[in-house]
Amino acid sequence: MHIPRPGKPLRRIARGDLCAGCGACAGVFPDKLAMAASPPGFLRPKEIAPLNAVEEEKFARFCPALSQVVEAGERTNHILWGPYLEMHTGWSTDPELRFAGASGGALSGLLVHLLESGEVDAVVQIAADPENPIANRTVVSQSRADILAAAGSRYAPSAPLARLHEFVASGRRHAFVGKPCDVVALRVLAEERPEIAAAFPVMLSFFCAGVPSETGARAILTAIGAKPEKVAQFRYRGQGWPGRATATLQDGSERSMSYHDSWGGILSKHVQHRCKICADGAGKAADIVCADAWESDAAGYPVFDEAEGVSLIVSRTALGARLLEATVAAGRIRTAPFDVAQLAAIQPGQRERRRALLARLAALRLAGRPIPRYRGLQLWRAARQNPVSRNLRNFLGMLRRVLRQRTSGRG
């Protein structure tokens, strides 16, 4: 059997381990690329047939593994958090959505309003895979019940754009909810192709700390004593704020672990390489972005004590600001003012990754590894917020990682 040799963009992505797993390439070229599981449990494109030169050029323009461009225009352009118009805290006024959605349910409340107001016909989002409870699948939601069923964070690989051709062909207007990298790809495609813009008039995202592999989720199951074959359902968090990682077994019993232990102790150690050099964990290409509006302790570190969820809501575009205002007016979300100066304290992971990024990229360049091309993301200004010693540690840490991979034959 002939196995086609990957084209230039795919070779560059593979050599640098740059794939984010968004699935846009498979969605645009469904006859030539497909998403498939790849060790240690990520989603990666597999070539069915080679792309021609024109297709490779198109691929390189929209793939978030290769590049990202941010143009702030007249918007406030924060060094760490990117362009925005307004920031609020808020929560869903629907108690079930607030409880299930973990971080206030504001995103879920917004989605329900978009459907019920007729702003969109359907929502493309991620939910648990019933055949593999620790994994994800892409779903099309059309009602509050659908939104409620999909509510809650899913810390596992997802490729929501792999079915892009199907969504465009449906003729429906969708709200899209995806990782920041997913929205980067979709935004570029919508700007180039009117039919994609018509199919996805609203793009929403959330603050993303990275995509762990399924190996990470299996490590949680091991830690809580849940055999994978006995797990009927698995929630990474939710049912409270922040909520616990919970496996429901086939006999109805539950095993669980705190968010602090599941994310901080296990999942964060299984995040893919591309996420460690991501310039945009805050959804800079979306219309609206939501996140956890954690409270912080005296030392400035987020407090993960269980409480009623509160969302951070960032309106990045005029459309986003209009939609949020309409959702509040409809009584679906309640909001309060938010001071952006507080954000660095309650999102330390995002803050530190942004500040460390330039040093990490420099180490990869020195080692001869491909890196994404970033424009308009203020990498130098973010790096200057770090002391030289911290930038040096990040530089050397990344360099050591590359050298270890070469020694082990993986890089």
Kinemage of the C-alpha trace (Angstrom):
@kinemage 1
@onewidth
@group {chain A} dominant
@subgroup {mainchain}
@vectorlist {calphas} color= white
{ca met a 1} P 0.000 0.000 0.000
{ca his a 2} L 1.321 3.431 -0.961
{ca ile a 3} L 1.594 5.860 1.967
{ca pro a 4} L 1.742 9.433 0.667
{ca arg a 5} L 4.594 11.580 1.903
{ca pro a 6} L 3.305 14.557 3.929
{ca gly a 7} L 3.473 17.927 2.179
{ca lys a 8} L 5.573 20.864 3.286
{ca pro a 9} L 3.191 22.378 5.892
{ca leu a 10} L 2.543 18.998 7.465
{ca arg a 11} L 6.250 18.181 7.540
{ca arg a 12} L 7.021 21.491 9.251
{ca ile a 13} L 4.259 20.913 11.798
{ca ala a 14} L 5.406 17.357 12.526
{ca arg a 15} L 9.071 18.375 12.826
{ca gly a 16} L 8.235 21.058 15.361
{ca asp a 17} L 5.432 19.110 17.101
{ca leu a 18} L 3.311 22.199 16.441
{ca cys a 19} L -0.140 20.706 15.847
{ca ala a 20} L -2.891 22.051 18.099
{ca gly a 21} L -5.368 19.398 16.962
{ca cys a 22} L -8.130 21.807 15.891
{ca gly a 23} L -9.141 19.723 12.862
{ca ala a 24} L -9.457 22.687 10.467
{ca cys a 25} L -7.250 21.009 7.873
{ca ala a 26} L -9.484 17.921 7.802
{ca gly a 27} L -12.560 20.141 7.641
{ca val a 28} L -11.237 22.074 4.642
{ca phe a 29} L -9.715 19.088 2.823
{ca pro a 30} L -11.942 16.158 3.900
{ca asp a 31} L -10.924 13.998 0.938
{ca lys a 32} L -7.234 14.361 1.701
{ca leu a 33} L -6.840 14.711 5.487
{ca ala a 34} L -8.522 13.076 8.487
{ca met a 35} L -8.036 13.466 12.219
{ca ala a 36} L -6.860 10.383 14.087
{ca ala a 37} L -5.642 9.481 17.571
{ca ser a 38} L -1.889 9.636 17.975
{ca pro a 39} L 0.215 8.591 21.010
{ca pro a 40} L 0.084 9.554 23.838
{ca gly a 41} L -3.533 10.424 23.124
{ca phe a 42} L -3.734 13.561 20.957
{ca leu a 43} L -5.622 14.196 17.705
{ca arg a 44} L -3.431 14.702 14.648
{ca pro a 45} L -4.068 14.972 10.874
{ca lys a 46} L -3.333 11.910 8.786
{ca glu a 47} L -2.826 12.232 5.041
{ca ile a 48} L -5.182 10.249 2.818
{ca ala a 49} L -3.923 11.881 -0.373
{ca pro a 50} L -1.285 14.574 -0.956
{ca leu a 51} L -2.227 18.243 -1.054
{ca asn a 52} L -1.281 20.098 -4.207
{ca ala a 53} L 0.713 23.344 -4.152
{ca val a 54} L -2.379 25.576 -4.083
{ca glu a 55} L -3.893 23.570 -1.242
{ca glu a 56} L -0.659 23.715 0.729
{ca glu a 57} L -0.671 27.503 0.388
{ca lys a 58} L -4.245 27.659 1.673
{ca phe a 59} L -3.352 25.298 4.519
{ca ala a 60} L -0.465 27.512 5.613
{ca arg a 61} L -2.732 30.586 5.769
{ca phe a 62} L -5.310 29.220 8.200
{ca cys a 63} L -3.417 26.636 10.271
{ca pro a 64} L -2.871 27.970 13.834
{ca ala a 65} L 0.111 25.665 14.243
{ca leu a 66} L 1.991 27.774 11.716
{ca ser a 67} L 0.938 31.367 12.375
{ca gln a 68} L -1.360 33.836 14.071
{ca val a 69} L -1.907 37.524 13.320
{ca val a 70} L -3.712 39.912 15.675
{ca glu a 71} L -4.813 43.375 14.579
{ca ala a 72} L -6.177 45.449 17.451
{ca gly a 73} L -7.481 48.397 15.437
{ca glu a 74} L -9.094 50.948 17.764
{ca arg a 75} L -9.658 48.482 20.589
{ca thr a 76} L -7.809 48.487 23.901
{ca asn a 77} L -4.850 46.163 23.359
{ca his a 78} L -3.562 44.774 26.633
{ca ile a 79} L -0.043 43.314 26.615
{ca leu a 80} L -1.164 40.061 28.209
{ca trp a 81} L -4.846 39.785 27.338
{ca gly a 82} L -4.989 41.208 23.823
{ca pro a 83} L -7.608 43.420 22.131
{ca tyr a 84} L -10.959 43.917 23.846
{ca leu a 85} L -13.819 46.365 24.217
{ca glu a 86} L -15.229 45.473 27.648
{ca met a 87} L -14.600 43.124 30.581
{ca his a 88} L -17.189 42.043 33.140
{ca thr a 89} L -17.765 39.334 35.667
{ca gly a 90} L -21.069 37.538 35.471
{ca trp a 91} L -23.059 34.357 35.833
{ca ser a 92} L -26.029 32.591 34.355
{ca thr a 93} L -29.327 33.416 36.032
{ca asp a 94} L -30.371 29.818 35.331
{ca pro a 95} L -29.276 27.895 38.478
{ca glu a 96} L -28.855 24.608 36.582
{ca leu a 97} L -26.599 26.167 33.942
{ca arg a 98} L -24.573 28.000 36.587
{ca phe a 99} L -24.056 24.801 38.585
{ca ala a 100} L -23.259 22.555 35.615
{ca gly a 101} L -21.081 25.057 33.786
{ca ala a 102} L -18.519 25.293 36.602
{ca ser a 103} L -17.271 28.848 36.081
{ca gly a 104} L -20.541 30.732 36.393
{ca gly a 105} L -22.296 29.333 33.343
{ca ala a 106} L -22.124 32.675 31.520
{ca leu a 107} L -21.096 31.022 28.258
{ca ser a 108} L -23.959 28.539 28.537
{ca gly a 109} L -26.412 31.348 29.295
{ca leu a 110} L -25.212 33.246 26.257
{ca leu a 111} L -25.641 30.178 24.042
{ca val a 112} L -29.206 29.637 25.211
{ca his a 113} L -30.017 33.269 24.425
{ca leu a 114} L -28.481 33.019 20.945
{ca leu a 115} L -30.689 30.016 20.176
{ca glu a 116} L -33.892 31.287 21.709
{ca ser a 117} L -33.570 34.774 20.194
{ca gly a 118} L -32.999 33.350 16.716
{ca glu a 119} L -29.554 34.919 16.458
{ca val a 120} L -28.309 31.479 15.374
{ca asp a 121} L -29.936 28.199 14.410
{ca ala a 122} L -27.522 25.899 16.223
{ca val a 123} L -24.352 25.758 18.312
{ca val a 124} L -21.259 23.738 17.418
{ca gln a 125} L -19.521 22.730 20.639
{ca ile a 126} L -17.773 19.895 22.472
{ca ala a 127} L -19.348 17.332 24.790
{ca ala a 128} L -18.344 14.034 26.356
{ca asp a 129} L -18.071 11.050 24.039
{ca pro a 130} L -20.547 8.393 25.243
{ca glu a 131} L -18.339 5.651 23.818
{ca asn a 132} L -15.225 6.894 25.644
{ca pro a 133} L -16.238 9.035 28.645
{ca ile a 134} L -12.815 10.678 29.102
{ca ala a 135} L -12.779 11.762 25.430
{ca asn a 136} L -14.682 14.432 23.510
{ca arg a 137} L -16.956 14.570 20.499
{ca thr a 138} L -18.301 17.499 18.495
{ca val a 139} L -22.037 18.070 18.919
{ca val a 140} L -24.622 20.395 17.376
{ca ser a 141} L -26.846 21.876 20.086
{ca gln a 142} L -30.273 23.310 19.276
{ca ser a 143} L -31.951 23.727 22.676
{ca arg a 144} L -31.353 24.611 26.307
{ca ala a 145} L -31.356 20.888 27.121
{ca asp a 146} L -28.530 20.343 24.623
{ca ile a 147} L -26.529 23.249 26.084
{ca leu a 148} L -27.013 21.925 29.616
{ca ala a 149} L -25.900 18.430 28.579
{ca ala a 150} L -22.663 19.819 27.107
{ca ala a 151} L -21.927 22.276 29.942
{ca gly a 152} L -18.635 22.046 31.802
{ca ser a 153} L -14.966 22.053 30.867
{ca arg a 154} L -13.529 19.113 28.923
{ca tyr a 155} L -9.763 18.801 29.422
{ca ala a 156} L -9.120 16.385 26.569
{ca pro a 157} L -8.277 16.618 22.855
{ca ser a 158} L -11.003 17.896 20.536
{ca ala a 159} L -11.105 18.688 16.820
{ca pro a 160} L -14.363 20.628 16.373
{ca leu a 161} L -13.404 21.932 12.927
{ca ala a 162} L -12.925 18.477 11.419
{ca arg a 163} L -16.607 18.532 10.359
{ca leu a 164} L -16.422 22.078 8.981
{ca his a 165} L -17.516 21.067 5.474
{ca glu a 166} L -20.582 19.357 6.934
{ca phe a 167} L -21.594 22.414 8.978
{ca val a 168} L -21.206 24.753 6.007
{ca ala a 169} L -23.237 22.444 3.759
{ca ser a 170} L -26.115 22.349 6.284
{ca gly a 171} L -27.139 25.922 5.453
{ca arg a 172} L -27.614 26.749 9.144
{ca arg a 173} L -26.191 29.719 11.054
{ca his a 174} L -24.033 28.454 13.901
{ca ala a 175} L -22.441 29.857 17.001
{ca phe a 176} L -19.059 28.173 17.351
{ca val a 177} L -17.525 27.412 20.751
{ca gly a 178} L -13.944 26.213 20.701
{ca lys a 179} L -10.433 26.577 21.992
{ca pro a 180} L -8.603 29.804 21.121
{ca cys a 181} L -6.591 28.002 18.437
{ca asp a 182} L -9.799 26.612 16.915
{ca val a 183} L -11.207 30.130 16.633
{ca val a 184} L -7.957 31.451 15.104
{ca ala a 185} L -8.336 28.977 12.237
{ca leu a 186} L -12.062 29.577 11.816
{ca arg a 187} L -11.648 33.365 11.794
{ca val a 188} L -9.067 33.232 9.005
{ca leu a 189} L -11.234 30.879 6.970
{ca ala a 190} L -14.323 33.070 7.475
{ca glu a 191} L -12.417 36.133 6.282
{ca glu a 192} L -11.425 34.311 3.089
{ca arg a 193} L -14.606 32.328 2.354
{ca pro a 194} L -18.056 34.002 2.553
{ca glu a 195} L -19.860 30.666 2.908
{ca ile a 196} L -17.908 29.928 6.107
{ca ala a 197} L -18.608 33.418 7.462
{ca ala a 198} L -22.327 32.856 6.783
{ca ala a 199} L -22.271 29.464 8.507
{ca phe a 200} L -20.493 30.835 11.594
{ca pro a 201} L -21.647 34.396 12.325
{ca val a 202} L -20.707 34.092 16.027
{ca met a 203} L -17.404 32.766 17.416
{ca leu a 204} L -16.935 32.160 21.131
{ca ser a 205} L -14.045 30.849 23.176
{ca phe a 206} L -12.642 30.473 26.680
{ca phe a 207} L -9.319 30.901 28.432
{ca cys a 208} L -7.338 27.737 27.705
{ca ala a 209} L -4.388 26.475 29.750
{ca gly a 210} L -3.562 23.776 27.225
{ca val a 211} L -4.792 20.436 25.896
{ca pro a 212} L -3.801 17.363 27.925
{ca ser a 213} L -3.605 13.942 26.316
{ca glu a 214} L -5.978 11.096 27.121
{ca thr a 215} L -3.065 9.595 29.040
{ca gly a 216} L -3.571 12.379 31.576
{ca ala a 217} L -7.234 11.500 32.026
{ca arg a 218} L -6.357 7.826 32.452
{ca ala a 219} L -3.887 8.859 35.161
{ca ile a 220} L -6.767 10.524 37.026
{ca leu a 221} L -8.824 7.335 36.765
{ca thr a 222} L -5.917 5.353 38.189
{ca ala a 223} L -5.460 7.834 41.040
{ca ile a 224} L -9.124 7.654 42.079
{ca gly a 225} L -9.344 3.892 41.675
{ca ala a 226} L -11.704 3.828 38.692
{ca lys a 227} L -11.064 1.167 36.057
{ca pro a 228} L -11.614 2.676 32.565
{ca glu a 229} L -13.838 -0.190 31.443
{ca lys a 230} L -16.116 0.400 34.446
{ca val a 231} L -16.575 4.155 33.851
{ca ala a 232} L -19.993 5.162 32.522
{ca gln a 233} L -19.528 8.950 32.704
{ca phe a 234} L -16.643 11.292 33.431
{ca arg a 235} L -16.684 15.003 34.266
{ca tyr a 236} L -13.414 16.915 34.362
{ca arg a 237} L -15.112 19.511 36.564
{ca gly a 238} L -18.465 21.210 37.039
{ca gln a 239} L -21.446 20.564 39.292
{ca gly a 240} L -20.112 23.438 41.405
{ca trp a 241} L -17.209 25.873 41.155
{ca pro a 242} L -14.636 24.704 40.390
{ca gly a 243} L -16.210 21.273 40.810
{ca arg a 244} L -14.448 17.943 41.131
{ca ala a 245} L -13.124 15.549 38.507
{ca thr a 246} L -15.705 12.782 38.856
{ca ala a 247} L -16.027 9.299 37.407
{ca thr a 248} L -19.464 7.703 37.635
{ca leu a 249} L -19.120 3.939 37.446
{ca gln a 250} L -21.535 1.521 35.811
{ca asp a 251} L -22.866 0.493 39.233
{ca gly a 252} L -23.801 4.126 39.977
{ca ser a 253} L -21.002 4.782 42.489
{ca glu a 254} L -18.654 7.740 42.100
{ca arg a 255} L -14.939 8.370 42.471
{ca ser a 256} L -13.654 11.941 42.477
{ca met a 257} L -10.689 14.253 42.910
{ca ser a 258} L -10.416 17.996 43.542
{ca tyr a 259} L -9.801 20.413 40.679
{ca his a 260} L -6.543 21.470 42.329
{ca asp a 261} L -5.283 17.876 42.310
{ca ser a 262} L -6.704 16.809 38.954
{ca trp a 263} L -5.540 19.795 36.911
{ca gly a 264} L -2.619 21.040 38.993
{ca gly a 265} L -1.303 17.626 39.993
{ca ile a 266} L -1.961 15.501 36.904
{ca leu a 267} L -3.462 16.982 33.725
{ca ser a 268} L -1.148 19.999 33.484
{ca lys a 269} L 1.800 17.589 33.204
{ca his a 270} L 0.291 16.004 30.070
{ca val a 271} L -0.285 19.167 28.009
{ca gln a 272} L 0.877 19.019 24.378
{ca his a 273} L 4.005 20.881 23.256
{ca arg a 274} L 2.133 23.384 21.066
{ca cys a 275} L 0.257 24.692 24.100
{ca lys a 276} L 3.507 25.460 25.910
{ca ile a 277} L 4.446 27.914 23.148
{ca cys a 278} L 0.950 29.308 22.592
{ca ala a 279} L 0.715 33.090 22.322
{ca asp a 280} L -3.040 33.104 22.725
{ca gly a 281} L -4.621 31.192 25.565
{ca ala a 282} L -7.147 34.014 25.958
{ca gly a 283} L -9.134 33.707 22.711
{ca lys a 284} L -8.041 36.893 20.962
{ca ala a 285} L -9.849 35.989 17.707
{ca ala a 286} L -13.251 35.383 19.310
{ca asp a 287} L -16.236 37.707 19.671
{ca ile a 288} L -16.658 36.846 23.343
{ca val a 289} L -14.383 34.883 25.673
{ca cys a 290} L -15.249 33.486 29.097
{ca ala a 291} L -13.008 32.292 31.914
{ca asp a 292} L -12.949 31.615 35.646
{ca ala a 293} L -13.091 34.835 37.669
{ca trp a 294} L -11.274 33.241 40.591
{ca glu a 295} L -10.923 34.991 43.911
{ca ser a 296} L -7.305 35.319 45.024
{ca asp a 297} L -5.730 34.901 48.453
{ca ala a 298} L -3.398 37.311 50.271
{ca ala a 299} L -0.457 35.981 48.250
{ca gly a 300} L -2.303 36.630 44.990
{ca tyr a 301} L -2.901 32.977 44.120
{ca pro a 302} L -6.356 31.795 42.987
{ca val a 303} L -8.564 30.218 45.635
{ca phe a 304} L -10.234 26.974 44.569
{ca asp a 305} L -12.684 26.632 47.457
{ca glu a 306} L -16.127 25.510 46.295
{ca ala a 307} L -18.504 28.432 45.693
{ca glu a 308} L -21.183 29.649 43.309
{ca gly a 309} L -19.495 30.082 39.942
{ca val a 310} L -18.466 33.470 38.610
{ca ser a 311} L -17.339 33.979 35.007
{ca leu a 312} L -15.010 36.509 33.508
{ca ile a 313} L -16.641 37.771 30.298
{ca val a 314} L -14.493 39.545 27.695
{ca ser a 315} L -16.212 41.248 24.758
{ca arg a 316} L -13.584 41.484 22.027
{ca thr a 317} L -15.649 42.713 19.076
{ca ala a 318} L -18.586 45.048 18.529
{ca leu a 319} L -20.688 41.982 17.756
{ca gly a 320} L -19.628 40.392 21.026
{ca ala a 321} L -20.497 43.527 23.007
{ca arg a 322} L -23.923 43.692 21.345
{ca leu a 323} L -24.677 40.042 22.010
{ca leu a 324} L -23.670 40.288 25.655
{ca glu a 325} L -25.812 43.386 26.137
{ca ala a 326} L -28.789 41.608 24.569
{ca thr a 327} L -28.259 38.512 26.736
{ca val a 328} L -28.174 40.637 29.901
{ca ala a 329} L -31.274 42.545 28.766
{ca ala a 330} L -33.058 39.229 28.235
{ca gly a 331} L -32.257 38.252 31.826
{ca arg a 332} L -30.077 35.278 30.884
{ca ile a 333} L -26.875 36.654 32.452
{ca arg a 334} L -26.220 39.025 35.323
{ca thr a 335} L -22.998 41.054 35.111
{ca ala a 336} L -20.834 43.257 37.310
{ca pro a 337} L -17.903 45.585 36.492
{ca phe a 338} L -14.410 44.106 36.361
{ca asp a 339} L -11.045 45.823 36.655
{ca val a 340} L -8.556 44.365 34.158
{ca ala a 341} L -5.750 45.118 36.639
{ca gln a 342} L -7.019 42.169 38.719
{ca leu a 343} L -6.754 39.654 35.911
{ca ala a 344} L -3.039 38.866 36.178
{ca ala a 345} L -3.530 37.789 39.806
{ca ile a 346} L -6.438 35.437 39.177
{ca gln a 347} L -5.021 33.898 35.990
{ca pro a 348} L -1.360 33.231 36.928
{ca gly a 349} L -0.931 30.376 34.457
{ca gln a 350} L -1.942 32.541 31.518
{ca arg a 351} L 0.181 35.414 32.816
{ca glu a 352} L 3.349 33.365 33.219
{ca arg a 353} L 3.049 31.555 29.887
{ca arg a 354} L 2.667 34.852 28.032
{ca arg a 355} L 5.691 36.345 29.777
{ca ala a 356} L 7.820 33.236 29.210
{ca leu a 357} L 6.897 32.721 25.570
{ca leu a 358} L 9.629 34.728 23.855
{ca ala a 359} L 12.363 32.927 25.811
{ca arg a 360} L 10.889 29.531 24.932
{ca leu a 361} L 10.612 30.404 21.250
{ca ala a 362} L 14.202 31.682 21.227
{ca ala a 363} L 15.414 28.358 22.622
{ca leu a 364} L 13.540 26.424 19.954
{ca arg a 365} L 14.954 28.635 17.203
{ca leu a 366} L 18.471 28.125 18.550
{ca ala a 367} L 17.894 24.374 18.503
{ca gly a 368} L 16.735 24.540 14.882
{ca arg a 369} L 13.126 23.619 15.649
{ca pro a 370} L 10.237 25.184 13.684
{ca ile a 371} L 8.085 27.667 15.602
{ca pro a 372} L 4.823 29.473 14.791
{ca arg a 373} L 5.000 32.915 13.165
{ca tyr a 374} L 3.321 35.399 15.475
{ca arg a 375} L 2.412 38.967 14.521
{ca gly a 376} L 0.687 41.572 16.678
{ca leu a 377} L 0.911 39.506 19.864
{ca gln a 378} L 3.336 41.808 21.763
{ca leu a 379} L 5.831 39.074 22.660
{ca trp a 380} L 8.680 41.469 23.468
{ca arg a 381} L 6.546 43.639 25.725
{ca ala a 382} L 5.244 40.599 27.602
{ca ala a 383} L 8.773 39.218 28.041
{ca arg a 384} L 9.924 42.520 29.530
{ca gln a 385} L 7.488 41.981 32.410
{ca asn a 386} L 9.679 39.070 33.501
{ca pro a 387} L 12.996 39.465 35.301
{ca val a 388} L 15.976 38.381 33.206
{ca ser a 389} L 16.557 35.406 35.519
{ca arg a 390} L 13.088 34.013 34.871
{ca asn a 391} L 13.412 34.416 31.120
{ca leu a 392} L 16.754 32.649 31.300
{ca arg a 393} L 15.222 29.737 33.233
{ca asn a 394} L 12.503 29.375 30.606
{ca phe a 395} L 15.056 29.549 27.807
{ca leu a 396} L 17.288 26.893 29.357
{ca gly a 397} L 14.351 24.707 30.348
{ca met a 398} L 13.054 24.566 26.793
{ca leu a 399} L 16.547 23.970 25.407
{ca arg a 400} L 17.089 21.053 27.796
{ca arg a 401} L 13.727 19.586 26.773
{ca val a 402} L 14.690 19.640 23.087
{ca leu a 403} L 18.079 18.079 23.798
{ca arg a 404} L 16.473 15.294 25.847
{ca gln a 405} L 14.088 14.561 22.993
{ca arg a 406} L 17.001 14.324 20.554
{ca thr a 407} L 18.871 11.992 22.882
{ca ser a 408} L 15.845 9.759 23.230
{ca gly a 409} L 15.242 9.796 19.468
{ca arg a 410} L 11.913 11.669 19.694
{ca gly a 411} L 13.050 14.992 18.281
